């Protein structure tokens, strides 16, 4: 049996064998520590009844660990140069399918039906390219596919923002958008030394678990995220000032906005970072009929 992919020596051998060079534009940082990979996979609680979607398998280091624990792994790789590498490194595993496609262009509903119809649950496990972390997470959430959880390596600063609580500096519209759907916690901090090449930033593994139901009912989720994003446009300004600028005709409709605040019992002099997800939900519902354009 081949030695594990995720060791410095084997990784170097694989890269040299295939003449592979890293593309900075694709944010490629490969993991070279089997213990870290084992730890990531343990947070996913995989069984043979679990299907896994992986994004950016690289040379297959994490994929190999997933294949040993999960029923099936479907890995999406955007870099065509890695396809022959993956074909080679993952040859021992017949439960892995590598798809050459940008995950942001995948029809997730169709992919779920095609690959995972026979599985009890599907989770996303990935060492994501840091420059597209947020769009990828939001794609899975907004397309409403039945993914029960996500275990994702990302820049620590982004993980801190996603898990932040109201009233903290890191809390913002990203925290609200993700916490509306998922419980979020930082599972582990990962040192730079376990990557090749080493990233310039600290990394963390984020564990997202789908909530049984959202923390509040909203009339329109897109409008909720629009309101929360607008409320943080300038962090030093009050939520009233920010919404007057960000909502259509906000300045002219100041009284309408104030009425909405009064209706839900929120002080318009507060700043966006002090409002909970529930408060944003109530406020967006109160503003909906006058500002959603629907």
Secondary structure by P-SEA (a helix, b strand, c coil): cccccccaaaaaaaaaaabbbbbcccbbbbbccaaaaaaaaaaacccccbbbbbccccccaaaaaaaacccbbbbbbccccaaaaaaaaacccccbbbbcccccccaaaaaaaaccccccbbbbbcccccccaaaaaaaaaaaccccccccccccaaaaaaaacccccccccaaaaaaaaccccccccccccccccccccbbbbbbbbbbccccccccccaaaaaaaaaaaaccccccaaaaaaacccccccaaaaaaaaaaaaccccccccccccaaaaaaaaaaaccccccc
